[in-house]
Amino acid sequence: MKIVDVRLTGLAGGTVAGGWVDDLKPDDDLHVIVEVITDEGLTGVGSTFTSKALTQAAFQLLKPLLLGERADEPMRVSEKLRQSFFWQGRGGAVEHAISGIDIALWDLMGKICNQPVARLLGGCYRDRIKPYGSLLFDEPGPLRDKLQAALARGFKALKLGWRPFGRRDARTDELLIETARRTVGPDVEIMVDAGGSEQFWPHGYKWALQTAKMLANYQVTWFEEALPPDDIDGFVELRRHAPLPITTGEVLTRRQSFWPYLQRHAVDIIQPDCTKCGGLTEAWRVGCMAYEHNILLVPHGWNTAVGLAADLQLSAALPVARYVEFLTPSPYMDDLIAAPFRPDAEGYLRIPTKPGLGIELNREALQKVGV
């Protein structure tokens, strides 16, 4: 079975406003659905966290070495693409595009073998996992509303990230966390993402340590991106002295970029994003390295239902997995597949057992948000 084409559908109209740039709007195009098409009628589906324009440009680069390749060797094919184009960028948009292709190839492999991807990655350690609803911070009043709505959708764990947390003063930061804890009660987990990968992040180790101590007082589960992602020495010190788990990893691409964080025990949890880091292949390799260093893996998943499906298969196949990220609410998450993911009564997601990623695209919904 050979690869004969790739179909790219950018997503717009449902992008979450805010986040890492002030002027991010719902119509901005940040995610692409990647479909790898074979000569025998099977199609694999993947997702890429970058714009359609960049994905299309990368695909034109990758196309001569991708078309005509086997559809049932995802690790070899994605590594061939990665090794062949080092000289045009080790990471970045090219690696993001390879990520979507790799996920789609694993989906194909599962369909060819009539097995879920997790089993092909080595076996299933679990059949369900806890999702955390992923939200952006807001002023206290709107924040309460967001949290209550997420609880009503069935989430038993919630992550809050970015502005205004860390952008004003310590009093505001604690007010936001106090508001969150009072709203959700003592039994719902809260995670906090400072968003230290934002441009011109102003804080260093001492701010991160003091903030970590405050968060621990409110039983926060982990502190994410407290420092810029390249400050490995800072993460080493923070992880050593902070009273709660420290995490990062969402902006890293290629397994080699994760190695220093794992080797130096700079984090308690590593967070590769399948739709950026190199696909399921690279994320699985990172997970294996994390396991050898006694570090948990929690996939970063601020993307699509296809990305979540990949994260579920990855998490099933790794001993060191405990949560998946679930962007909520989002049409890219809630409407994009025929049977949308929903937390059960205990706040868990069942990991699909159908072949491949175990999902089917909702073509009507894709057409509405596709560009």
C-alpha positions in Angstrom: 0.0 0.0 0.0 1.5 3.3 -1.2 1.0 6.9 -0.2 -0.5 8.8 -3.2 -1.6 12.2 -1.7 -2.0 14.4 1.4 -5.1 16.5 2.0 -4.7 19.6 4.3 -7.6 21.4 5.9 -6.8 24.4 8.0 -9.1 25.2 10.9 -10.5 28.7 11.6 -13.6 30.3 13.2 -13.2 28.5 16.5 -9.7 29.4 17.7 -9.7 30.3 21.4 -9.3 34.0 21.8 -6.4 35.3 23.9 -3.4 33.2 25.0 0.1 33.9 23.9 -0.7 37.1 21.8 -3.1 39.9 22.6 -4.7 40.0 19.2 -5.4 36.2 18.7 -8.9 35.9 17.2 -11.3 33.0 16.6 -10.7 33.3 12.8 -6.9 32.8 13.1 -5.7 29.6 11.5 -3.5 27.7 13.9 -4.3 24.0 13.4 -4.4 21.8 10.3 -6.1 18.4 9.8 -3.8 16.2 7.8 -5.1 13.3 5.8 -2.7 10.8 4.2 -4.3 9.0 1.2 -3.3 5.6 -0.1 -3.7 3.9 -3.4 -6.0 1.3 -1.9 -8.6 3.7 -0.6 -7.6 3.9 3.1 -7.0 7.3 4.6 -5.1 8.2 7.8 -5.9 11.3 9.8 -3.5 13.5 11.8 -3.3 17.0 13.2 -0.7 19.7 13.1 -0.3 22.7 15.4 0.7 25.4 12.9 -1.0 27.4 10.2 -2.2 25.9 6.9 0.2 28.2 4.9 3.2 26.9 6.8 2.0 23.3 6.6 1.5 23.6 2.9 4.9 25.0 2.4 6.5 22.2 4.4 4.5 19.6 2.5 5.8 20.9 -0.8 9.3 20.4 0.6 8.5 16.9 2.0 6.3 15.7 -1.0 9.1 14.2 -3.2 10.2 11.9 -0.4 6.7 11.1 0.9 4.5 10.3 -2.1 5.1 6.7 -3.3 6.3 5.6 0.2 4.8 2.7 2.1 1.8 3.5 4.2 2.6 0.9 6.8 6.0 2.0 8.2 5.3 5.2 10.2 8.5 5.3 12.2 10.8 4.8 9.2 8.9 7.2 6.9 8.7 10.0 9.4 12.4 9.5 10.4 13.3 9.6 6.7 11.6 12.9 6.3 13.2 14.3 9.5 16.8 13.2 8.6 16.4 14.3 5.0 15.5 17.9 5.8 17.8 18.7 8.7 19.4 21.3 6.5 16.1 23.2 6.0 15.3 23.4 9.7 15.8 21.0 12.7 12.3 21.6 14.2 9.9 24.4 13.6 7.2 24.3 10.9 8.8 21.4 9.0 8.7 19.2 12.1 5.2 20.3 12.8 4.1 19.1 9.4 6.0 15.8 9.9 4.0 15.5 13.2 0.7 15.6 11.4 1.9 13.1 8.7 3.3 10.8 11.4 0.0 10.7 13.3 -1.9 10.0 10.1 0.5 7.2 9.2 0.0 5.6 12.6 -3.8 5.9 12.1 -3.3 4.1 8.7 -1.1 1.5 10.3 -3.8 0.7 12.8 -6.4 0.4 10.1 -4.2 -1.8 8.0 -3.5 -4.1 11.0 -7.1 -3.8 12.4 -5.6 -2.8 15.8 -5.6 0.4 17.9 -2.4 2.4 17.7 -1.6 1.8 21.4 -1.3 -1.9 20.8 1.0 -1.3 17.9 3.2 1.0 20.1 3.8 -2.0 22.4 0.6 -2.6 24.4 -2.1 -1.0 26.5 -1.3 -0.1 30.1 -4.7 1.3 30.7 -8.1 1.6 29.2 -9.1 5.0 30.5 -7.4 8.1 31.7 -8.2 11.4 33.4 -8.6 14.5 31.2 -8.1 17.9 32.6 -10.2 20.7 31.1 -7.8 23.3 29.8 -8.9 27.0 30.2 -7.4 30.4 30.0 -7.3 32.6 33.1 -9.7 35.5 33.3 -10.8 38.2 35.8 -12.3 36.6 39.0 -16.0 36.9 37.9 -15.7 35.5 34.4 -13.2 32.9 35.8 -15.8 31.6 38.1 -18.3 31.2 35.2 -15.7 29.4 33.1 -14.9 27.0 35.9 -18.5 26.2 36.7 -19.3 25.6 33.0 -16.3 23.2 32.9 -17.5 21.3 36.0 -20.9 21.0 34.3 -19.2 19.3 31.4 -18.0 16.6 33.7 -14.3 17.5 34.3 -12.8 16.5 37.6 -9.5 18.3 36.9 -9.0 21.7 35.4 -5.9 23.6 34.2 -5.8 27.4 34.1 -3.2 29.2 32.0 -1.7 32.5 30.9 -3.0 36.0 31.3 -3.6 37.7 33.6 -1.7 35.3 35.9 1.9 36.4 36.2 1.3 39.6 34.4 0.4 42.0 37.2 1.4 41.2 40.8 1.5 38.5 43.4 -1.8 39.7 44.9 -3.6 39.2 41.6 -2.1 35.8 41.1 -3.2 34.6 44.5 -6.7 36.1 44.1 -7.1 34.1 40.9 -6.0 30.8 42.5 -8.1 31.4 45.6 -11.1 32.1 43.3 -10.5 28.9 41.5 -10.1 26.7 44.6 -13.2 28.2 46.2 -15.2 27.7 43.0 -14.3 24.0 42.3 -14.0 22.9 45.9 -11.4 20.6 47.5 -11.9 17.5 45.4 -11.3 18.9 41.9 -7.7 19.0 40.8 -6.3 22.4 39.6 -3.2 22.7 37.5 -1.6 26.1 36.7 0.2 27.1 33.5 2.1 30.4 33.8 2.8 30.5 30.0 6.5 31.2 30.3 7.0 30.6 26.6 5.2 33.9 25.9 7.4 36.4 24.1 9.5 38.5 26.5 8.6 36.6 29.6 9.6 38.8 32.5 10.1 36.4 35.4 13.0 34.3 36.6 13.7 31.6 39.1 12.9 33.6 42.3 9.5 34.6 41.0 8.8 31.0 40.0 9.8 29.6 43.4 7.7 32.1 45.4 4.8 31.5 43.1 5.2 27.7 43.5 5.0 28.0 47.2 1.8 30.0 47.0 0.3 27.5 44.6 1.2 24.6 46.9 -0.9 26.2 49.6 -3.9 25.8 47.4 -3.2 22.1 46.6 -2.3 22.8 42.9 -1.4 19.6 41.2 1.5 21.1 39.1 3.1 24.3 38.0 3.7 24.5 34.2 5.9 26.8 32.1 7.0 28.9 35.1 10.2 29.8 33.2 11.1 30.3 29.5 11.6 26.9 27.9 15.3 27.4 27.2 16.1 28.1 30.9 17.1 24.5 31.7 19.3 25.6 34.7 16.4 27.5 36.1 14.1 24.5 35.8 16.7 22.3 37.5 16.8 24.6 40.5 13.0 25.1 40.5 12.3 21.4 40.4 14.7 20.8 43.2 13.2 23.4 45.6 9.6 23.8 44.6 7.0 22.1 46.9 4.9 20.9 43.9 5.6 19.2 40.6 7.2 21.3 37.8 6.4 20.7 34.1 7.3 22.0 30.7 7.9 20.8 27.1 5.1 21.9 24.9 7.3 24.0 22.5 10.1 21.5 22.1 10.4 19.6 18.8 12.4 16.4 18.1 13.3 13.9 20.8 16.8 15.2 21.1 15.4 18.5 22.4 13.8 16.7 25.3 16.9 14.8 26.3 18.6 17.5 28.5 15.4 18.1 30.5 15.2 14.4 31.3 18.8 13.7 31.8 19.2 16.6 34.2 15.9 15.9 36.0 14.8 19.4 35.2 11.1 18.5 35.5 8.8 16.1 37.3 6.5 15.9 34.3 7.5 16.3 30.6 4.8 17.6 28.1 5.5 16.9 24.4 2.8 17.9 22.0 2.2 15.1 19.4 1.0 17.7 16.9 4.3 19.6 17.1 7.1 17.5 18.5 7.3 15.0 15.6 4.1 13.0 16.0 3.3 9.9 17.9 6.7 8.4 17.0 8.7 11.2 18.7 6.3 11.5 21.6 6.5 7.8 22.3 10.3 7.9 22.2 10.2 10.8 24.7 7.9 8.8 26.9 10.3 5.8 26.9 13.2 8.1 27.9 11.0 9.7 30.6 10.2 6.2 32.0 13.9 5.5 32.3 14.4 8.7 34.3 11.4 8.2 36.5 9.6 11.2 35.0 5.9 11.3 34.1 4.6 12.2 30.7 1.5 14.3 30.2 0.9 15.2 26.6 0.3 18.9 25.8 -3.0 19.0 23.9 -4.1 22.6 23.2 -5.3 21.5 19.7 -8.0 19.3 18.2 -10.0 16.1 18.8 -7.6 14.3 16.4 -4.7 15.5 18.6 -6.5 14.2 21.7 -7.2 10.9 20.0 -3.4 10.6 19.4 -2.7 11.6 23.0 -5.1 8.9 24.3 -3.3 6.2 22.2 0.1 7.4 23.4 -1.0 7.5 27.0 -2.4 4.0 26.8 0.9 2.7 25.5 3.2 4.3 28.2 3.6 3.3 31.9 4.4 6.9 32.8 1.1 8.6 31.9 -1.7 9.9 34.1 -3.6 12.7 32.4 -4.5 14.1 29.0 -5.2 17.7 28.1 -8.7 18.6 26.8 -9.2 22.1 25.4 -12.7 23.2 26.5 -14.9 24.5 25.1 -13.8 24.3 21.5 -15.5 23.3 18.2 -12.2 21.8 17.1 -12.5 19.4 20.1 -16.3 19.1 20.5 -17.5 18.9 16.9 -14.7 17.6 14.7 -15.2 13.9 15.1 -18.4 11.7 14.7 -18.4 10.5 18.3 -17.0 13.4 20.4 -15.0 12.6 23.6 -16.8 13.3 26.8 -15.7 12.6 30.4 -17.7 9.8 32.1 -19.4 10.1 35.5 -16.0 9.7 37.3 -14.3 12.3 35.1 -12.4 9.8 32.9 -12.1 9.2 29.2 -12.2 5.8 27.7 -9.4 5.1 25.3 -10.7 4.1 21.8 -10.2 0.5 20.9 -11.2 0.7 17.2 -8.5 0.4 14.6 -6.0 3.3 14.3 -6.8 6.3 16.4 -10.3 5.0 16.8 -12.1 8.1 15.5 -14.0 9.2 12.4 -14.0 12.8 11.2 -17.3 14.7 11.2 -17.1 15.9 7.6 -20.0 18.4 8.0 -18.3 20.0 11.0 -14.9 20.0 9.3 -16.4 21.8 6.3 -17.8 24.5 8.6 -14.4 25.4 10.2 -12.2 24.3 7.3 -10.1 26.7 5.3 
